[in-house]
Amino acid sequence: MQPIRVWMAGPKEMAGPNPWKVVFVLEELGLPYELKVVHASTIKSPPLTDLNPNGRVPVIEDPNRDLVLWESGAVLTYLVQEYDKNHTLTYPGGNEVHHVNQWLYFQTSGQGPYFGQAGWFRLHHPERVQSAIDRYTNEVWRVIGVLNKALEGKEWLVGDKMTFADMAFVSYNSLVHLMLDCPAEDALKEYPNVDAWHKRMASRDSWKKVLELKGTLEVNV
């Protein structure tokens, strides 16, 4: 199998959460891949826009199937459908399949946008707009609260094992302390179900590899 190319933005100080969801799943499935890292200031121009006209990351190129694909949710779904033949990170059928998709869509439409806006208005917006900070901070807490309720008495969102839907939440949850301006160890303590769930995944070798790559990320395109 030829390596799947994963396009992301760098350097490490400017790398966003979304591409690491893809790397996490690739690592968990043991699939070969290579990182193509463009400078964050150039993602709205070629070569990235030749692959994704929206100028966002991640983008994958899979030479094994002659496929270019973008949008992180679509990429994760593709990887498990095409390469997780043993259903390690999903289910072979039944209602569980639809519930996995439900939680993936909640991540891409709820957690990602709200957490991202909370981070933007707190850390990057040139003016301090308190109303925007308050709105998106409240949405972060609301999303975490939804997850905490869903995980009551459970280890995983769907069924009895970790799926790619669980994994999709890790990269944003690992940065929530920055979005909320609090110590990392305190970020999820008021939501014990989410805290324990996150720690279960963050302790995996596949996520440790993600952190290793994040710590050494350099532009190479």
Secondary structure, 3 states (H helix, E strand, C coil): CCCEEEEEEECHHHCCCHHHHHHHHHHHHCCCEEEEEEEHHHCCCCCHHHHCCCCCCCEEEECCCCEEEECHHHHHHHHHHHHCCCCCCCCCCCHHHHHHHHHHHHHHHHHHHHHHHHHHHHHHCCCCCHHHHHHHHHHHHHHHHHHHHHCCCCCCCCCCCCCHHHHHCHHHHCCHHHHHCCCHHHCCCCCHHHHHHHHHHHCCHHHHHHHHHHHCCCCCC
